[in-house]
Amino acid sequence: MQNYTKIYEFASSSGAFEGYVYPKKEIEPNYLSKWVDHLVAAYEHLSPEVRNEIQSSLNGTLGRAARALIPILGEEDETMQKLKSMIVGDLPESADDFRKEKRFEKQ
């Protein structure tokens, strides 16, 4: 698989995951474990160079997802630990922490 395809598939799955778990009243936890397993597998298939390049953006996307899930799963849940394994550094302050300016917004 080409690198660009790997990046796109990982990024789209990560964004969809964040959207699915974004704070709402009902989340079907049964889907989360398999989804996170797929994300981890896709993340591990990215080259170290690609991971390094996207890590700060990924920290935001998956970090916000993790913040949304902590009240549901708890910090020590196995799925939560797998999710956090793809995040470098501290989690965003909340699931609503969208402070990072997007690269395409810079003038």
GIURMO-V189737 format. One record per residue. N is the residue number from 1. OMEGA is omega in whole degrees, -180 to 180 (none if undefined). Layout:
# GIURMO-V189737
<<N;OMEGA> <N;OMEGA>>
This chain:
# GIURMO-V189737
<<1;179> <2;180> <3;-178> <4;178> <5;178> <6;-180> <7;-179> <8;-177> <9;177> <10;-178> <11;-179> <12;178> <13;178> <14;179> <15;178> <16;179> <17;178> <18;179> <19;-179> <20;-175> <21;-179> <22;-171> <23;173> <24;-173> <25;-176> <26;173> <27;179> <28;-175> <29;-179> <30;-180> <31;-169> <32;-176> <33;-179> <34;180> <35;179> <36;176> <37;179> <38;178> <39;180> <40;179> <41;179> <42;178> <43;-179> <44;178> <45;176> <46;179> <47;177> <48;179> <49;179> <50;179> <51;179> <52;-178> <53;-175> <54;-170> <55;-177> <56;177> <57;179> <58;178> <59;178> <60;-177> <61;-178> <62;176> <63;176> <64;177> <65;179> <66;178> <67;179> <68;-176> <69;-178> <70;179> <71;-178> <72;-175> <73;-173> <74;-176> <75;-172> <76;-180> <77;-178> <78;178> <79;179> <80;179> <81;177> <82;178> <83;-179> <84;179> <85;179> <86;-177> <87;179> <88;179> <89;-176> <90;174> <91;172> <92;-178> <93;-180> <94;175> <95;180> <96;-175> <97;-179> <98;-175> <99;-175> <100;176> <101;178> <102;-179> <103;-177> <104;178> <105;-179> <106;-180> <107;none>>
